């Protein structure tokens, strides 16, 4: 019975990921967002207030919808088996050429739960 349940859950998760599509990001310029890897160009920062107004609309979204909407995350951090984080830098990070780390850059964190659904969206300079 356990193997049947696990198999069914796996098939369900695959189905969910296959059906994911980009989400509505309101007035956020997604072309700029995707073109600004690690926040090096400062393009994402221009839409900070627009993003802040809609950030909670992404609660419950699956990880594939986030990727299809905002592009590949700048960093993914697996905290434990039950949660992970997608990082999108708003300010230039240490991955940008010529940037020395004086302070932690502002970033958007999407917290994913065990079934890869967004459980929290935070704009912060703190690490999880």
N, CA and C atoms as an extended XYZ file, in Angstrom:
384
Properties=species:S:1:pos:R:3:atomname:S:1:resname:S:1:resid:I:1 pbc="F F F"
N         0.829       -1.202        0.000 N   UNK     1
C         0.000        0.000        0.000 CA  UNK     1
C         0.860        1.248        0.000 C   UNK     1
N         1.935        1.233        0.761 N   UNK     2
C         2.826        2.386        0.836 CA  UNK     2
C         3.442        2.718       -0.520 C   UNK     2
N         3.862        1.680       -1.250 N   UNK     3
C         4.472        1.902       -2.567 CA  UNK     3
C         3.460        2.492       -3.547 C   UNK     3
N         2.222        2.073       -3.461 N   UNK     4
C         1.173        2.585       -4.331 CA  UNK     4
C         0.933        4.068       -4.028 C   UNK     4
N         0.883        4.403       -2.758 N   UNK     5
C         0.666        5.793       -2.356 CA  UNK     5
C         1.826        6.681       -2.811 C   UNK     5
N         3.041        6.222       -2.630 N   UNK     6
C         4.217        6.990       -3.050 CA  UNK     6
C         4.227        7.159       -4.565 C   UNK     6
N         3.898        6.101       -5.296 N   UNK     7
C         3.847        6.185       -6.759 CA  UNK     7
C         2.782        7.174       -7.218 C   UNK     7
N         1.633        7.133       -6.571 N   UNK     8
C         0.551        8.055       -6.935 CA  UNK     8
C         0.943        9.495       -6.649 C   UNK     8
N         1.592        9.733       -5.523 N   UNK     9
C         2.051       11.078       -5.176 CA  UNK     9
C         3.085       11.569       -6.185 C   UNK     9
N         3.995       10.713       -6.575 N   UNK    10
C         5.021       11.078       -7.555 CA  UNK    10
C         4.386       11.451       -8.894 C   UNK    10
N         3.432       10.661       -9.345 N   UNK    11
C         2.756       10.944      -10.615 CA  UNK    11
C         1.985       12.259      -10.519 C   UNK    11
N         1.331       12.490       -9.385 N   UNK    12
C         0.607       13.741       -9.173 CA  UNK    12
C         1.546       14.946       -9.235 C   UNK    12
N         2.710       14.847       -8.589 N   UNK    13
C         3.676       15.952       -8.608 CA  UNK    13
C         4.209       16.198      -10.019 C   UNK    13
N         4.460       15.138      -10.766 N   UNK    14
C         4.896       15.302      -12.161 CA  UNK    14
C         3.815       15.987      -12.983 C   UNK    14
N         2.572       15.603      -12.765 N   UNK    15
C         1.446       16.218      -13.472 CA  UNK    15
C         1.351       17.704      -13.151 C   UNK    15
N         1.505       18.063      -11.879 N   UNK    16
C         1.447       19.470      -11.478 CA  UNK    16
C         2.545       20.284      -12.156 C   UNK    16
N         3.752       19.739      -12.203 N   UNK    17
C         4.859       20.467      -12.808 CA  UNK    17
C         4.664       20.617      -14.308 C   UNK    17
N         4.091       19.617      -14.944 N   UNK    18
C         3.873       19.688      -16.388 CA  UNK    18
C         2.805       20.722      -16.738 C   UNK    18
N         1.894       20.964      -15.824 N   UNK    19
C         0.783       21.886      -16.084 CA  UNK    19
C         1.071       23.313      -15.638 C   UNK    19
N         2.213       23.553      -15.069 N   UNK    20
C         2.536       24.886      -14.563 CA  UNK    20
C         2.706       25.869      -15.709 C   UNK    20
N         2.285       27.096      -15.450 N   UNK    21
C         2.481       28.148      -16.441 CA  UNK    21
C         2.912       29.416      -15.734 C   UNK    21
N         3.362       30.371      -16.514 N   UNK    22
C         3.781       31.651      -15.937 CA  UNK    22
C         2.586       32.320      -15.283 C   UNK    22
N         2.867       33.070      -14.234 N   UNK    23
C         1.815       33.757      -13.488 CA  UNK    23
C         1.792       35.229      -13.866 C   UNK    23
N         0.717       35.898      -13.525 N   UNK    24
C         0.597       37.332      -13.769 CA  UNK    24
C         1.445       38.076      -12.741 C   UNK    24
N         2.373       38.873      -13.215 N   UNK    25
C         3.255       39.642      -12.334 CA  UNK    25
C         2.891       41.118      -12.335 C   UNK    25
N         1.687       41.433      -12.732 N   UNK    26
C         1.244       42.823      -12.707 CA  UNK    26
C         2.111       43.711      -13.577 C   UNK    26
N         2.541       44.841      -13.024 N   UNK    27
C         3.319       45.820      -13.775 CA  UNK    27
C         4.830       45.561      -13.714 C   UNK    27
N         5.247       44.472      -13.079 N   UNK    28
C         6.677       44.149      -13.007 CA  UNK    28
C         7.168       43.801      -14.403 C   UNK    28
N         8.270       44.422      -14.815 N   UNK    29
C         8.848       44.180      -16.135 CA  UNK    29
C         9.642       42.869      -16.090 C   UNK    29
N         9.028       41.802      -16.561 N   UNK    30
C         9.647       40.484      -16.475 CA  UNK    30
C        10.834       40.326      -17.422 C   UNK    30
N        10.841       41.055      -18.524 N   UNK    31
C        12.008       41.005      -19.413 CA  UNK    31
C        13.234       41.570      -18.695 C   UNK    31
N        13.050       42.693      -18.009 N   UNK    32
C        14.150       43.260      -17.216 CA  UNK    32
C        14.553       42.323      -16.093 C   UNK    32
N        13.554       41.730      -15.441 N   UNK    33
C        13.823       40.832      -14.316 CA  UNK    33
C        14.708       39.667      -14.771 C   UNK    33
N        14.328       39.044      -15.881 N   UNK    34
C        15.073       37.887      -16.375 CA  UNK    34
C        16.446       38.280      -16.904 C   UNK    34
N        16.605       39.510      -17.387 N   UNK    35
C        17.877       39.974      -17.942 CA  UNK    35
C        18.863       40.438      -16.865 C   UNK    35
N        18.413       40.513      -15.628 N   UNK    36
C        19.229       41.071      -14.547 CA  UNK    36
C        19.696       39.992      -13.578 C   UNK    36
N        20.446       39.010      -14.091 N   UNK    37
C        20.952       37.932      -13.244 CA  UNK    37
C        21.783       38.506      -12.104 C   UNK    37
N        21.549       38.018      -10.914 N   UNK    38
C        22.258       38.414       -9.686 CA  UNK    38
C        22.105       39.897       -9.352 C   UNK    38
N        21.166       40.593       -9.993 N   UNK    39
C        20.922       42.004       -9.700 CA  UNK    39
C        22.031       42.921      -10.174 C   UNK    39
N        22.894       42.448      -11.053 N   UNK    40
C        24.087       43.207      -11.469 CA  UNK    40
C        23.755       44.529      -12.167 C   UNK    40
N        22.652       44.576      -12.909 N   UNK    41
C        22.323       45.778      -13.686 CA  UNK    41
C        21.395       46.743      -12.952 C   UNK    41
N        20.821       46.314      -11.841 N   UNK    42
C        19.900       47.165      -11.085 CA  UNK    42
C        18.515       47.280      -11.698 C   UNK    42
N        18.193       46.440      -12.676 N   UNK    43
C        16.892       46.516      -13.346 CA  UNK    43
C        15.758       46.025      -12.454 C   UNK    43
N        16.012       44.986      -11.674 N   UNK    44
C        14.973       44.459      -10.786 CA  UNK    44
C        14.603       45.471       -9.701 C   UNK    44
N        15.587       46.201       -9.250 N   UNK    45
C        15.351       47.172       -8.178 CA  UNK    45
C        14.365       48.255       -8.612 C   UNK    45
N        14.323       48.551       -9.904 N   UNK    46
C        13.394       49.561      -10.428 CA  UNK    46
C        11.932       49.173      -10.194 C   UNK    46
N        11.667       47.881      -10.099 N   UNK    47
C        10.296       47.394       -9.923 CA  UNK    47
C        10.008       46.947       -8.493 C   UNK    47
N        10.813       47.378       -7.540 N   UNK    48
C        10.674       46.932       -6.159 CA  UNK    48
C         9.274       47.198       -5.611 C   UNK    48
N         8.777       48.406       -5.746 N   UNK    49
C         7.460       48.735       -5.182 CA  UNK    49
C         6.338       48.000       -5.908 C   UNK    49
N         6.483       47.806       -7.216 N   UNK    50
C         5.486       47.047       -7.971 CA  UNK    50
C         5.470       45.590       -7.493 C   UNK    50
N         6.655       45.032       -7.261 N   UNK    51
C         6.733       43.656       -6.780 CA  UNK    51
C         6.187       43.550       -5.356 C   UNK    51
N         6.532       44.507       -4.511 N   UNK    52
C         6.065       44.500       -3.126 CA  UNK    52
C         4.525       44.457       -3.060 C   UNK    52
N         3.869       45.137       -4.001 N   UNK    53
C         2.403       45.194       -4.022 CA  UNK    53
C         1.763       43.849       -4.387 C   UNK    53
N         2.480       42.991       -5.118 N   UNK    54
C         1.882       41.735       -5.591 CA  UNK    54
C         2.536       40.485       -5.016 C   UNK    54
N         3.536       40.635       -4.167 N   UNK    55
C         4.332       39.484       -3.730 CA  UNK    55
C         3.496       38.371       -3.109 C   UNK    55
N         2.454       38.698       -2.378 N   UNK    56
C         1.642       37.663       -1.743 CA  UNK    56
C         0.734       36.921       -2.722 C   UNK    56
N         0.632       37.424       -3.946 N   UNK    57
C        -0.138       36.716       -4.971 CA  UNK    57
C         0.528       35.391       -5.356 C   UNK    57
N         1.796       35.240       -5.012 N   UNK    58
C         2.541       34.039       -5.390 CA  UNK    58
C         2.485       32.942       -4.334 C   UNK    58
N         1.855       33.218       -3.198 N   UNK    59
C         1.697       32.195       -2.164 CA  UNK    59
C         0.873       31.044       -2.721 C   UNK    59
N         1.374       29.836       -2.535 N   UNK    60
C         0.692       28.648       -3.044 CA  UNK    60
C         1.095       28.250       -4.446 C   UNK    60
N         1.843       29.105       -5.132 N   UNK    61
C         2.302       28.770       -6.493 CA  UNK    61
C         3.355       27.667       -6.412 C   UNK    61
N         3.462       26.867       -7.455 N   UNK    62
C         4.490       25.829       -7.457 CA  UNK    62
C         5.804       26.386       -8.004 C   UNK    62
N         6.878       25.674       -7.725 N   UNK    63
C         8.207       26.163       -8.103 CA  UNK    63
C         8.354       26.373       -9.609 C   UNK    63
N         7.713       25.546      -10.420 N   UNK    64
C         7.831       25.698      -11.871 CA  UNK    64
C         7.144       26.968      -12.361 C   UNK    64
N         6.047       27.349      -11.733 N   UNK    65
C         5.376       28.606      -12.092 CA  UNK    65
C         6.270       29.797      -11.769 C   UNK    65
N         6.969       29.736      -10.656 N   UNK    66
C         7.889       30.817      -10.282 CA  UNK    66
C         9.009       30.913      -11.314 C   UNK    66
N         9.557       29.780      -11.708 N   UNK    67
C        10.643       29.774      -12.698 CA  UNK    67
C        10.146       30.275      -14.047 C   UNK    67
N         8.958       29.864      -14.453 N   UNK    68
C         8.418       30.320      -15.738 CA  UNK    68
C         8.088       31.802      -15.717 C   UNK    68
N         7.765       32.336      -14.540 N   UNK    69
C         7.431       33.752      -14.427 CA  UNK    69
C         8.680       34.615      -14.338 C   UNK    69
N         9.590       34.287      -13.434 N   UNK    70
C        10.751       35.140      -13.131 CA  UNK    70
C        12.067       34.639      -13.708 C   UNK    70
N        12.069       33.494      -14.326 N   UNK    71
C        13.307       32.930      -14.843 CA  UNK    71
C        14.004       32.104      -13.773 C   UNK    71
N        15.107       31.537      -14.162 N   UNK    72
C        15.880       30.688      -13.250 CA  UNK    72
C        16.332       31.501      -12.036 C   UNK    72
N        16.181       30.965      -10.822 N   UNK    73
C        16.627       31.710       -9.638 CA  UNK    73
C        18.129       31.947       -9.661 C   UNK    73
N        18.557       33.037       -9.017 N   UNK    74
C        19.987       33.314       -8.922 CA  UNK    74
C        20.677       32.288       -8.023 C   UNK    74
N        19.952       31.830       -7.029 N   UNK    75
C        20.495       30.822       -6.121 CA  UNK    75
C        19.330       30.019       -5.555 C   UNK    75
N        19.565       28.734       -5.354 N   UNK    76
C        18.594       27.853       -4.704 CA  UNK    76
C        19.283       27.261       -3.493 C   UNK    76
N        18.609       27.320       -2.360 N   UNK    77
C        19.190       26.795       -1.130 CA  UNK    77
C        18.231       25.783       -0.526 C   UNK    77
N        18.716       24.561       -0.350 N   UNK    78
C        17.939       23.518        0.287 CA  UNK    78
C        18.264       23.550        1.777 C   UNK    78
N        17.270       23.859        2.603 N   UNK    79
C        17.489       23.970        4.043 CA  UNK    79
C        17.422       22.594        4.690 C   UNK    79
N        16.430       21.857        4.390 N   UNK    80
C        16.291       20.472        4.818 CA  UNK    80
C        15.342       19.814        3.832 C   UNK    80
N        14.919       18.605        4.136 N   UNK    81
C        14.059       17.902        3.182 CA  UNK    81
C        12.674       18.524        3.051 C   UNK    81
N        12.337       19.427        3.970 N   UNK    82
C        10.985       19.968        3.949 CA  UNK    82
C        10.881       21.386        3.398 C   UNK    82
N        12.002       22.040        3.110 N   UNK    83
C        11.902       23.393        2.561 CA  UNK    83
C        13.156       23.795        1.794 C   UNK    83
N        12.947       24.693        0.846 N   UNK    84
C        14.047       25.258        0.076 CA  UNK    84
C        13.712       26.715       -0.215 C   UNK    84
N        14.702       27.454       -0.702 N   UNK    85
C        14.525       28.869       -1.007 CA  UNK    85
C        15.004       29.154       -2.414 C   UNK    85
N        14.246       29.997       -3.131 N   UNK    86
C        14.693       30.577       -4.392 CA  UNK    86
C        15.114       32.007       -4.087 C   UNK    86
N        16.316       32.380       -4.485 N   UNK    87
C        16.839       33.730       -4.299 CA  UNK    87
C        16.824       34.461       -5.637 C   UNK    87
N        16.322       35.687       -5.632 N   UNK    88
C        16.435       36.599       -6.764 CA  UNK    88
C        16.992       37.901       -6.202 C   UNK    88
N        18.216       38.250       -6.576 N   UNK    89
C        18.859       39.450       -6.040 CA  UNK    89
C        18.308       40.712       -6.701 C   UNK    89
N        17.988       41.702       -5.888 N   UNK    90
C        17.522       42.998       -6.375 CA  UNK    90
C        18.684       43.977       -6.499 C   UNK    90
N        19.638       43.865       -5.591 N   UNK    91
C        20.861       44.681       -5.624 CA  UNK    91
C        22.003       43.780       -6.069 C   UNK    91
N        23.074       44.358       -6.601 N   UNK    92
C        24.191       43.539       -7.077 CA  UNK    92
C        24.746       42.627       -5.977 C   UNK    92
N        24.904       41.361       -6.314 N   UNK    93
C        25.442       40.380       -5.374 CA  UNK    93
C        26.936       40.192       -5.628 C   UNK    93
N        27.544       39.365       -4.801 N   UNK    94
C        28.979       39.112       -4.951 CA  UNK    94
C        29.304       38.390       -6.254 C   UNK    94
N        28.297       37.847       -6.938 N   UNK    95
C        28.512       37.180       -8.228 CA  UNK    95
C        28.709       38.181       -9.368 C   UNK    95
N        28.424       39.465       -9.119 N   UNK    96
C        28.588       40.491      -10.146 CA  UNK    96
C        30.052       40.917      -10.223 C   UNK    96
N        30.495       41.133      -11.435 N   UNK    97
C        31.881       41.552      -11.651 CA  UNK    97
C        32.131       42.924      -11.019 C   UNK    97
N        33.207       43.042      -10.277 N   UNK    98
C        33.596       44.314       -9.674 CA  UNK    98
C        32.856       44.673       -8.396 C   UNK    98
N        32.023       43.780       -7.893 N   UNK    99
C        31.276       44.061       -6.657 CA  UNK    99
C        31.978       43.390       -5.499 C   UNK    99
N        32.350       44.205       -4.523 N   UNK   100
C        32.921       43.666       -3.300 CA  UNK   100
C        31.844       43.658       -2.238 C   UNK   100
N        31.827       42.616       -1.450 N   UNK   101
C        30.774       42.437       -0.464 CA  UNK   101
C        30.987       43.355        0.732 C   UNK   101
N        30.260       44.469        0.758 N   UNK   102
C        30.287       45.384        1.896 CA  UNK   102
C        29.123       45.088        2.831 C   UNK   102
N        28.004       44.703        2.237 N   UNK   103
C        26.801       44.355        2.992 CA  UNK   103
C        26.036       43.322        2.180 C   UNK   103
N        25.097       42.679        2.831 N   UNK   104
C        24.267       41.708        2.119 CA  UNK   104
C        23.318       42.453        1.180 C   UNK   104
N        23.223       42.026       -0.074 N   UNK   105
C        22.324       42.712       -1.022 CA  UNK   105
C        20.859       42.400       -0.737 C   UNK   105
N        19.998       43.321       -1.135 N   UNK   106
C        18.558       43.127       -1.039 CA  UNK   106
C        18.162       42.030       -2.019 C   UNK   106
N        17.270       41.158       -1.593 N   UNK   107
C        16.867       40.021       -2.427 CA  UNK   107
C        15.429       39.640       -2.145 C   UNK   107
N        14.851       38.930       -3.081 N   UNK   108
C        13.535       38.328       -2.894 CA  UNK   108
C        13.774       36.855       -2.595 C   UNK   108
N        13.135       36.376       -1.528 N   UNK   109
C        13.212       34.960       -1.168 CA  UNK   109
C        11.830       34.334       -1.314 C   UNK   109
N        11.767       33.288       -2.100 N   UNK   110
C        10.564       32.475       -2.179 CA  UNK   110
C        10.851       31.216       -1.362 C   UNK   110
N        10.125       31.029       -0.256 N   UNK   111
C        10.277       29.816        0.560 CA  UNK   111
C         9.346       28.752       -0.004 C   UNK   111
N         9.916       27.592       -0.318 N   UNK   112
C         9.145       26.470       -0.853 CA  UNK   112
C         8.980       25.413        0.226 C   UNK   112
N         7.782       24.865        0.346 N   UNK   113
C         7.563       23.800        1.317 CA  UNK   113
C         7.930       22.446        0.714 C   UNK   113
N         7.612       21.368        1.408 N   UNK   114
C         8.016       20.023        0.990 CA  UNK   114
C         7.428       19.601       -0.351 C   UNK   114
N         6.308       20.178       -0.747 N   UNK   115
C         5.713       19.811       -2.049 CA  UNK   115
C         5.944       20.902       -3.088 C   UNK   115
N         6.997       21.692       -2.875 N   UNK   116
C         7.452       22.710       -3.828 CA  UNK   116
C         6.425       23.801       -4.098 C   UNK   116
N         5.675       24.161       -3.085 N   UNK   117
C         4.724       25.272       -3.169 CA  UNK   117
C         5.265       26.438       -2.359 C   UNK   117
N         5.038       27.659       -2.838 N   UNK   118
C         5.508       28.857       -2.141 CA  UNK   118
C         4.711       29.029       -0.855 C   UNK   118
N         5.436       29.089        0.271 N   UNK   119
C         4.772       29.284        1.557 CA  UNK   119
C         5.065       30.666        2.137 C   UNK   119
N         6.059       31.372        1.560 N   UNK   120
C         6.403       32.712        2.040 CA  UNK   120
C         7.181       33.443        0.952 C   UNK   120
N         6.918       34.735        0.830 N   UNK   121
C         7.683       35.586       -0.078 CA  UNK   121
C         8.188       36.757        0.755 C   UNK   121
N         9.506       36.951        0.780 N   UNK   122
C        10.120       37.958        1.623 CA  UNK   122
C        11.095       38.798        0.805 C   UNK   122
N        11.104       40.102        1.069 N   UNK   123
C        12.109       41.007        0.500 CA  UNK   123
C        13.024       41.386        1.660 C   UNK   123
N        14.284       40.998        1.584 N   UNK   124
C        15.168       41.130        2.746 CA  UNK   124
C        16.634       41.180        2.348 C   UNK   124
N        17.471       41.551        3.310 N   UNK   125
C        18.922       41.442        3.150 CA  UNK   125
C        19.451       40.276        3.969 C   UNK   125
N        18.581       39.633        4.733 N   UNK   126
C        18.986       38.536        5.605 CA  UNK   126
C        18.975       37.206        4.862 C   UNK   126
N        19.845       36.322        5.268 N   UNK   127
C        19.838       34.955        4.745 CA  UNK   127
C        18.861       34.125        5.566 C   UNK   127
N        18.267       33.108        4.943 N   UNK   128
C        17.311       32.268        5.689 CA  UNK   128
C        17.991       31.490        6.808 C   UNK   128
